[in-house]
Amino acid sequence: MNVRNFLIVVVSFFGTAFLYAQPNLLNAKIPEEIGIKSAAQLISDNDKPLEYGYVDDRDVLMGKTVWEIIDLSERINFPLYFPVDTANIGPDRRSLYDVLTKAIRSGEISEVYSDSYFNTKKSYKDIQASLSRIDTTDAGREQINAGIALSPEYVLKQDITSQDVTQYKIKGYWYFDKRQSELKYRLLGLCPVTPDVYTMNSEQKDYIELFWVFFPASRDVLHHAKAFNNNNSAMPVSFDQILNSRRFNSVIYQEENVYGDRTIESYMKDNAQNQLLEAERVKEKIRNFESDMWNY
């Protein structure tokens, strides 16, 4: 390939990548046309999440289910947290929490559960009580006691927003595929952790699991929702890619075990350092299985 052809390939790649970030940006004649793909673009995209390959149960030589916490205060996890204020940003820029709640409300994501074992399903109506709090001021209570109709300005409504999400809990399965001789990971569940809406204004906040989403059933939604790519804004990365490729930092807080899948905190009490060391021990135990397969 000569220099001229190489430059054509490079320019074509970055030109396509830029249009992928904001379709029709360079051809738009009015701002409303930005982001609207043509029929030809929609056909050529054929954009779908990468499918999981079939894994037979007999090919799993070792398996271990673990639960992890993703702390959103860590810089590497910022793509899952920001933007928290979307008032002045286009409709394509949303945090992971906004994407999940919007998809649950519209019915695009229906596999929503109350726990990480996916036993009890929840609808958007079921989780709505945990997302907002309606209260009355003292002046409003005086109106009610006096038999006067309650004025709207004395009704306070407080909603959980993406800014209030402090962590995500995830459930995944590490397994060794003997057919491919490789240790792999499959994400199974995702859960936002927020303060209880009734303790948000208090000094001691109670943090709760809002809902658990069965991840394989939500991949289409998360694939079309893009997170900001700090290295190249012309090539945003989908939430499905971030989570499947484990482009985040997390700490194991629970593993499946003979003790009823007890959490690390339950047997390493009041010692955060020992809890972190135990989480690393569990992680190292999983890694060592693969390395031991190649030791003779």
C-alpha positions as CSV (number, residue, x, y, z in Angstrom):
1,M,0.0,0.0,0.0
2,N,1.5,3.4,-1.0
3,V,1.4,6.5,1.0
4,R,-1.5,8.0,-0.9
5,N,-3.7,5.0,-0.4
6,F,-2.8,4.8,3.2
7,L,-3.8,8.4,3.8
8,I,-7.1,7.7,2.0
9,V,-7.8,4.8,4.3
10,V,-7.0,6.8,7.4
11,V,-9.1,9.8,6.4
12,S,-12.0,7.5,5.5
13,F,-11.8,5.7,8.9
14,F,-11.8,8.9,11.0
15,G,-14.4,10.5,8.8
16,T,-16.7,7.5,9.3
17,A,-16.0,7.5,13.1
18,F,-16.8,11.1,13.4
19,L,-20.1,10.7,11.6
20,Y,-20.8,7.7,13.8
21,A,-20.6,9.9,16.9
22,Q,-22.9,12.6,15.5
23,P,-24.6,11.4,12.3
24,N,-25.2,14.0,9.5
25,L,-23.2,16.6,11.4
26,L,-21.2,17.8,8.4
27,N,-24.2,17.6,5.9
28,A,-26.8,19.3,8.2
29,K,-28.2,22.5,6.9
30,I,-30.2,23.2,10.1
31,P,-29.4,22.1,13.7
32,E,-32.5,19.8,13.7
33,E,-30.9,17.6,11.0
34,I,-27.9,16.8,13.2
35,G,-28.1,13.2,14.6
36,I,-30.6,12.0,12.0
37,K,-29.3,9.2,9.9
38,S,-30.3,8.7,6.3
39,A,-32.0,5.4,5.2
40,A,-28.8,4.3,3.6
41,Q,-26.8,4.9,6.8
42,L,-29.4,2.9,8.8
43,I,-29.1,-0.1,6.4
44,S,-25.3,0.0,6.4
45,D,-25.0,0.2,10.2
46,N,-26.8,-3.0,11.1
47,D,-25.6,-2.2,14.6
48,K,-26.1,-5.1,17.1
49,P,-24.3,-6.2,20.2
50,L,-21.7,-8.9,19.8
51,E,-23.4,-12.2,20.4
52,Y,-22.3,-14.6,23.0
53,G,-21.1,-17.9,21.7
54,Y,-22.8,-21.1,22.9
55,V,-21.1,-22.8,25.8
56,D,-22.1,-26.3,26.6
57,D,-22.3,-27.2,30.3
58,R,-19.9,-30.0,29.7
59,D,-17.2,-27.6,28.5
60,V,-17.2,-25.7,31.8
61,L,-14.3,-27.2,33.7
62,M,-14.5,-24.7,36.6
63,G,-17.2,-22.1,37.5
64,K,-17.5,-19.5,40.2
65,T,-20.2,-16.8,40.7
66,V,-19.0,-13.6,42.3
67,W,-20.6,-10.3,43.3
68,E,-18.7,-7.0,42.9
69,I,-19.1,-3.4,43.8
70,I,-18.2,-0.6,41.3
71,D,-17.5,2.6,43.1
72,L,-18.5,5.6,41.0
73,S,-16.2,7.9,42.8
74,E,-13.2,6.3,41.1
75,R,-12.1,8.1,37.9
76,I,-11.9,5.0,35.8
77,N,-15.7,4.4,36.5
78,F,-16.7,8.0,35.5
79,P,-18.2,6.9,32.1
80,L,-20.8,5.0,34.0
81,Y,-21.7,8.0,36.2
82,F,-21.6,11.1,34.0
83,P,-23.3,13.2,32.8
84,V,-25.5,13.8,35.9
85,D,-27.0,17.0,34.5
86,T,-28.4,16.5,31.0
87,A,-30.2,19.9,30.6
88,N,-27.7,21.4,28.2
89,I,-26.5,18.1,26.5
90,G,-28.0,16.4,23.5
91,P,-30.4,13.5,24.0
92,D,-27.7,10.9,23.1
93,R,-25.6,11.7,26.2
94,R,-27.0,9.9,29.3
95,S,-25.7,8.2,32.4
96,L,-26.1,4.5,32.8
97,Y,-28.7,5.1,35.5
98,D,-30.8,7.3,33.2
99,V,-30.6,4.7,30.4
100,L,-31.7,1.9,32.7
101,T,-34.7,3.7,34.3
102,K,-35.9,5.1,31.0
103,A,-35.8,1.6,29.4
104,I,-37.6,0.1,32.4
105,R,-40.3,2.8,32.2
106,S,-40.8,2.3,28.5
107,G,-40.8,-1.5,28.8
108,E,-37.7,-2.0,26.7
109,I,-36.1,-3.7,29.7
110,S,-38.6,-6.1,31.4
111,E,-36.3,-8.5,33.2
112,V,-36.1,-6.5,36.4
113,Y,-35.9,-8.2,39.8
114,S,-35.7,-7.5,43.5
115,D,-32.6,-9.5,44.2
116,S,-29.5,-10.9,42.5
117,Y,-30.9,-14.4,42.3
118,F,-33.6,-13.2,39.9
119,N,-36.5,-14.8,41.9
120,T,-39.0,-12.0,42.2
121,K,-39.8,-9.7,39.2
122,K,-40.5,-6.0,39.6
123,S,-42.3,-3.6,37.4
124,Y,-41.6,0.1,37.0
125,K,-44.6,0.8,39.3
126,D,-43.0,-1.4,41.9
127,I,-39.7,0.5,42.0
128,Q,-41.3,4.0,41.6
129,A,-41.9,4.3,45.4
130,S,-38.1,4.0,45.8
131,L,-37.4,6.6,43.2
132,S,-39.3,9.5,44.6
133,R,-40.6,10.9,47.9
134,I,-43.7,13.1,48.3
135,D,-43.9,15.1,51.5
136,T,-45.9,18.1,52.9
137,T,-44.4,21.1,54.6
138,D,-45.5,22.4,58.0
139,A,-47.5,25.1,56.4
140,G,-49.3,22.5,54.3
141,R,-50.1,20.4,57.4
142,E,-51.6,23.5,59.0
143,Q,-53.8,23.9,56.0
144,I,-54.9,20.2,56.2
145,N,-55.6,20.5,59.9
146,A,-57.7,23.7,59.3
147,G,-59.8,21.9,56.7
148,I,-58.4,24.0,53.8
149,A,-57.4,22.6,50.5
150,L,-53.7,21.8,50.3
151,S,-51.8,24.4,48.2
152,P,-49.5,22.8,45.5
153,E,-46.5,25.0,46.7
154,Y,-46.6,23.2,50.1
155,V,-46.1,19.8,48.5
156,L,-42.5,18.7,48.2
157,K,-41.4,16.1,45.8
158,Q,-37.8,14.7,45.8
159,D,-36.6,12.3,43.1
160,I,-33.6,10.0,43.0
161,T,-31.4,11.2,40.1
162,S,-28.3,9.8,38.5
163,Q,-26.3,12.2,40.7
164,D,-27.4,10.2,43.7
165,V,-26.2,6.8,42.4
166,T,-23.0,6.0,44.4
167,Q,-22.3,2.5,43.3
168,Y,-23.3,-0.4,41.0
169,K,-23.4,-3.9,42.2
170,I,-22.8,-6.6,39.6
171,K,-23.1,-10.3,39.5
172,G,-21.0,-12.4,37.2
173,Y,-19.7,-15.9,36.4
174,W,-16.1,-16.8,35.9
175,Y,-15.6,-20.1,34.1
176,F,-12.9,-22.0,32.4
177,D,-13.8,-23.1,28.9
178,K,-11.9,-26.4,28.4
179,R,-12.8,-26.4,24.7
180,Q,-10.9,-23.1,24.2
181,S,-8.6,-23.5,27.2
182,E,-9.4,-20.0,28.4
183,L,-10.7,-18.4,31.6
184,K,-13.8,-16.2,30.7
185,Y,-16.3,-14.0,32.4
186,R,-20.0,-13.6,31.8
187,L,-21.9,-10.7,33.4
188,L,-25.3,-11.7,34.7
189,G,-26.8,-8.9,36.7
190,L,-26.5,-5.2,37.3
191,C,-27.9,-3.1,40.2
192,P,-27.7,0.6,41.0
193,V,-27.1,1.5,44.7
194,T,-28.6,4.8,45.9
195,P,-29.5,6.4,49.3
196,D,-33.0,5.6,50.5
197,V,-35.2,8.5,49.3
198,Y,-36.5,8.9,52.9
199,T,-33.0,9.3,54.4
200,M,-31.5,11.5,51.7
201,N,-31.6,14.7,53.8
202,S,-30.3,13.1,57.0
203,E,-26.7,12.7,58.0
204,Q,-26.9,8.9,58.3
205,K,-28.1,7.7,54.9
206,D,-29.3,4.2,54.3
207,Y,-28.2,2.8,51.0
208,I,-30.4,0.4,49.2
209,E,-30.4,-1.8,46.0
210,L,-32.9,-0.2,43.7
211,F,-33.4,-3.2,41.4
212,W,-31.5,-5.9,39.7
213,V,-31.5,-6.1,35.9
214,F,-30.7,-9.4,34.1
215,F,-27.9,-8.2,32.0
216,P,-28.2,-10.5,28.9
217,A,-31.8,-9.3,28.4
218,S,-30.7,-5.7,28.4
219,R,-27.8,-5.8,26.0
220,D,-29.6,-4.3,23.1
221,V,-30.6,-1.2,25.1
222,L,-27.1,-0.8,26.6
223,H,-25.5,-1.3,23.2
224,H,-27.3,1.6,21.6
225,A,-26.6,3.8,24.6
226,K,-23.2,5.4,24.3
227,A,-20.8,6.6,27.0
228,F,-18.3,9.4,26.5
229,N,-14.9,8.3,25.2
230,N,-12.3,10.6,26.8
231,N,-9.6,9.5,24.4
232,N,-11.7,10.1,21.2
233,S,-15.1,11.8,21.4
234,A,-15.7,10.8,17.7
235,M,-15.8,7.1,18.8
236,P,-18.1,6.7,21.8
237,V,-18.2,3.4,23.5
238,S,-21.4,1.6,24.4
239,F,-22.3,0.6,28.0
240,D,-22.5,-3.0,26.7
241,Q,-18.9,-2.8,25.6
242,I,-17.7,-1.2,28.8
243,L,-19.4,-3.8,31.0
244,N,-18.6,-6.9,28.9
245,S,-14.9,-5.9,28.5
246,R,-14.7,-5.0,32.2
247,R,-13.4,-1.5,31.5
248,F,-14.0,-0.5,35.1
249,N,-12.6,-1.1,38.6
250,S,-14.5,-3.2,41.1
251,V,-14.1,-5.0,44.4
252,I,-15.5,-8.5,45.2
253,Y,-17.8,-8.4,48.2
254,Q,-19.4,-11.8,47.9
255,E,-18.8,-15.2,46.3
256,E,-20.8,-18.4,46.1
257,N,-19.8,-20.8,48.9
258,V,-20.9,-23.5,51.2
259,Y,-22.0,-21.0,53.8
260,G,-25.0,-19.8,51.8
261,D,-23.1,-17.3,49.7
262,R,-22.2,-15.1,52.7
263,T,-20.7,-11.7,52.1
264,I,-17.1,-11.0,53.0
265,E,-18.2,-8.3,55.4
266,S,-20.2,-10.9,57.4
267,Y,-17.0,-12.7,58.4
268,M,-14.5,-9.9,58.2
269,K,-16.3,-7.4,60.4
270,D,-15.1,-3.9,61.2
271,N,-11.9,-4.2,59.2
272,A,-11.9,-2.6,55.8
273,Q,-8.3,-3.6,55.0
274,N,-8.9,-7.3,55.7
275,Q,-12.0,-7.1,53.6
276,L,-10.0,-5.8,50.7
277,L,-7.3,-8.5,51.2
278,E,-10.0,-11.2,51.3
279,A,-11.5,-9.8,48.0
280,E,-8.0,-10.0,46.4
281,R,-7.6,-13.6,47.7
282,V,-10.9,-14.6,46.0
283,K,-9.8,-12.9,42.8
284,E,-6.4,-14.6,42.9
285,K,-8.0,-18.0,43.6
286,I,-9.9,-17.7,40.3
287,R,-6.9,-16.5,38.4
288,N,-4.7,-19.3,39.7
289,F,-7.0,-21.9,38.3
290,E,-6.2,-20.9,34.8
291,S,-2.4,-20.6,35.5
292,D,-2.4,-24.0,37.2
293,M,-3.8,-25.6,34.1
294,W,-0.5,-24.9,32.3
295,N,1.8,-26.1,35.1
296,Y,3.1,-29.6,34.9
